[in-house]
Amino acid sequence: MSEIIVVENLVKRFKDVVAVNGVSFTIKKGEIFALLGPNGAGKTTTIHIIATLLRPTSGIVLVAGYDAVKNADEVRKRIGVVFQDPSLDNQLSAYDNMYIHGRLNGLRGRELHEKITKLLELVELKEYAHKKVMYFSGGMRRRLEIARSLLHEPEILILDEPTIGLDPQSRAKIWDYIKYLKKEFNMTILMTTHYMDEAEELAHRIAIMDKGKVLAMGTAEELKSMLGQDVIYVTLKKISDDNNLCKLFDFVKACSMLDGNRLELVVDDASKALPEVFRVVSLNSLQVAEASYRRPTLNEVFLHLTGRELRDSLEQPSVPQRRRVRGFR
């Protein structure tokens, strides 16, 4: 089965609040899939349902062919989860946090010790194995949580805001680990984020969520193409002030003169339009001093779909920590 996660018309209500409202998407095996949206969009509620921590009000969720409600235990065997909220015991060492989680997943003895050592080495924490987590930085804790989630060798890794609050160096490291897991193990990764650069850097496909709904879905390039415009900037040498150069570029969607000798050309596809732009410049005995173009950014698409207003939202009740630890194998 190529589709390892299937979500169909998912709805979740908390009394009079609809947190998830008819969400549907599929994720292929080995794909990195991102739910991108502002706070309160319904991203975390969606993955909590996929991870069997919440029951949906209605809809269907299949994970590796198993129903997330009817076959929750089978789903838990196949997933690893790194929650947005901290879930480590600060009074224990990195090794002991891993050890307890491993025992809860049925691991023991030499096998468990070797897996802990290997995973701590993977996330570059081997030398801190016996240090208490209370002394770890935020980035070190996040790396430890990722290592812990991999102990039972899951088919699917779920990451809820994996780099929130981290410094740039720690974020880059987390990105490296995610890419490594995909490359080395063909692991399916479902992540939530509100960082546009993170979604664009890591995800094969992105679903933009807001107010409990999926507004758009596709690759980063497909989403950018929704706005349908590229902008080409051409700076010309030695032109007179009275030249109406825009009339030469009648094939573009819009043309403006900037700073006297700089043209702004709006086109559907810059890569296709640029050769024609240079041909027109050459035919009219003009010289290009500088040329560049930009495509719409994912941030522009995001704002176009979700709006620019600042929205505060009430958090849904957190899943009790005790239930989290008990529920996963």
Stockholm file with secondary structure:
# STOCKHOLM 1.0

chainA/1-329         MSEIIVVENLVKRFKDVVAVNGVSFTIKKGEIFALLGPNGAGKTTTIHIIATLLRPTSGIVLVAGYDAVKNADEVRKRIGVVFQDPSLDNQLSAYDNMYIHGRLNGLRGRELHEKITKLLELVELKEYAHKKVMYFSGGMRRRLEIARSLLHEPEILILDEPTIGLDPQSRAKIWDYIKYLKKEFNMTILMTTHYMDEAEELAHRIAIMDKGKVLAMGTAEELKSMLGQDVIYVTLKKISDDNNLCKLFDFVKACSMLDGNRLELVVDDASKALPEVFRVVSLNSLQVAEASYRRPTLNEVFLHLTGRELRDSLEQPSVPQRRRVRGFR
#=GR chainA/1-329 SS CCEEEEEEEEEEEETTEEEEEEEEEEEETTCEEEEECCTTSSHHHHHHHHTTSSCCSEEEEEETTEETTTTHHHHHHTEEEECSSCCSCTTSBHHHHHHHHHHHTTCCHHHHHHHHHHHHHHTTCGGGTTSBGGGCCHHHHHHHHHHHHTTTCCSEEEEESTTTTCCHHHHHHHHHHHHHHHHHHCCEEEEEESCHHHHHHHCSEEEEEETTEEEEEECHHHHHGGGCCEEEEEEEESCCTTCCGGGGCTTSSEEEEETTTEEEEEESCHHHHHHHHHHHHHHTTCEEEEEEEECCCHHHHHHHHHCSCCCCCCCCCCCCHHHHHHHCC
#=GC SS_cons         CCEEEEEEEEEEEETTEEEEEEEEEEEETTCEEEEECCTTSSHHHHHHHHTTSSCCSEEEEEETTEETTTTHHHHHHTEEEECSSCCSCTTSBHHHHHHHHHHHTTCCHHHHHHHHHHHHHHTTCGGGTTSBGGGCCHHHHHHHHHHHHTTTCCSEEEEESTTTTCCHHHHHHHHHHHHHHHHHHCCEEEEEESCHHHHHHHCSEEEEEETTEEEEEECHHHHHGGGCCEEEEEEEESCCTTCCGGGGCTTSSEEEEETTTEEEEEESCHHHHHHHHHHHHHHTTCEEEEEEEECCCHHHHHHHHHCSCCCCCCCCCCCCHHHHHHHCC
//
